[in-house]
């Protein structure tokens, strides 16, 4: 989790409410300074920082109307919590080679079940999101999540085109 938060902060410094509350000027900091601050955070603080970053990034990327931001953020957090709860049901193995064929088949089946639950949850929340934002924004939200995931896993730019937000 520490590495993920560090990568994201370095990529998009200055995006979090948490950072603003702590009076950190992430944009003007050198990478080593950001790394030092993040390393001194508790795991809960790092998790909160990452959560708020993702939330703010999605709000910015899909241009949620200001009047809908709080409702969207609340729903988005609920969605993320449910996705994480589902993901926690699957425990990947460190050594698949040591599994018997039956154990591997059972593990594979379990991974498909969890994957289906994640998809079902996404579908259910898409309907909830449609009550707050437009269908195009729901699609863009899911695409943005994929970009963040790829960025974390690959460390490669994925073409974020965040609109400059000129809100007061």
Secondary structure, 3 states (H helix, E strand, C coil): CHHHHHHHHHHCCCCCHHHHHCCCCHHHCCHHHHHHHHHHCCHHHHHHHHHHHHHHHHHHHHCCCHHHHHHHHHHHHHHHHHHHHHHCCCCCCCCHHHCCHHHHHHHHHHHHHHHHHHHHHHHHHHHHHCCCCCHHHHHHHHHHHHHHHHHHHHCCCCCCCCCCCCCC
